[in-house]
Amino acid sequence: MTKLIASAILLLALFSASPAPAATRLKELVSLEGMRDNQLIGYGLVVGLNGTGDRKQTIFSAQSLTNMLQRMGVSINPNLITVKNTAAVMVTATLPPFAQPGTHIDVIAAAIGDAQNLQGGLLVLTSLRGADGQVYAVAQGPVVTGGFVAGRGANSQTVNHPTVGRTPGGAIVERPAPSVNPGGQIHLQLRDADFTTSFRIAQAVNQKFAPSGPPVAHAENSALVTVAIPPDFASRSIEFLSELEKVPVDADRPARVVVNERTGTIVMGGDVHISPVAIMHGNLTVQIQTTFAVSQPAPLSRTGTTEVVPQTDVTGKEDKARNVILKQGATIEELVRALSAIGSTPRDIIAILQNLRAAGALEAELEVL
């Protein structure tokens, strides 16, 4: 555990010694309004399974198979069939912006019945619809699970998750994506809303495309920047967007500490500061041991029975309190060094950070996962 904290100190030292980070491209900070992905969903069947499909209790898979066979001219009663090589699945996909008919996209198939494994299955023709109910793509192809199930009953081994599979390039776009072509104005949506970053984006765009004329960019709020296409790019909007994505911006990010109590992971930025505070930390350990002794009657005794008598021993141990004093303007590097000096573990540091936030001494956002 001490090595883990020492590694964190070394990384902080390397970060503090490294030069200031370069400005971020506008492409990584914003997205264009109206040019986004769209979620697609559909219901289909996976066939060709080796007896690992839906059982008879899953009624809708048999009904779906019957309907598909009827469209092919085969009439059959769904109550009279038992097919273990078919599984009903929900199929999902992401339709990228400006996707044209004929474009191939990946799909994911997930079992919704009691199928045990989709390994080796084939997804038959499935229509994928958007939120407006229109069909935008059709999917078909082999399902790759990335896992398997071997053996039967208690003597079985499962690797990964075999009831969810992927079909790379298995869907063909049939309808253009509902994207908005850029007009006279475009709206930049910040991925992380911040007033300072929004202002810096507008300032950088104006310096790039209107250094001496009227500004073309205006920050509407912390999450939206409006940009008017300059007259020089009136007929070259795509070229303007390409140049706009390359504009460097010095993004401002809030000081934040992220902790994960389940894994003991702590991620802290180098710009986190600590107010003057004194930290006192100690451990209290309570150990309870229970042993079972057997009480037997005397030899040749006609009275008494053999009984198990539990014996409980409770001990408590409290370590001496260890304290740390941080002065005004202390950084996160100094905090980690100080906590390492008193032998704190990552979980101890998580508890200390929460207490610092409650005391108002942690000048950063504390996010607990």
Buried (B, 14 or more C-beta within 10 A) or exposed (E): EEEEBEEBBEEBEEEEEEEEEEEBEBBEBBBBBBBBEBEBEBBBBBBBBEEBBBBEEBEEBBBBBBEBBEEEEEEEEBEEBEBBBBBBBBBBBBBBBEBEEEBBBBBBBBBBBBBBBBBBBBBBEBBBBBEEEEEBBBBBBBBBBEBEBEEEEEEEEEEEEBBBBBBEEBBBBBBEBBBBEBEEEBBBBBEEEBEBBBBBBBBBBBEBBBEEEEBBBBBEEBBBBBBBBBEEBEEEBEEBBEEBBEBEBBBEEEBBBBBBBEEBEBEBBEEBBBBEBEBEBEBEEEEEEEEEEEEEEEEEEEEEEEEEEEEEEEEEEEEEEBEBEBEEEBBBBBBBBBBBEBBBBBEBBBBBBBBBBEEEBBBBEBEEE
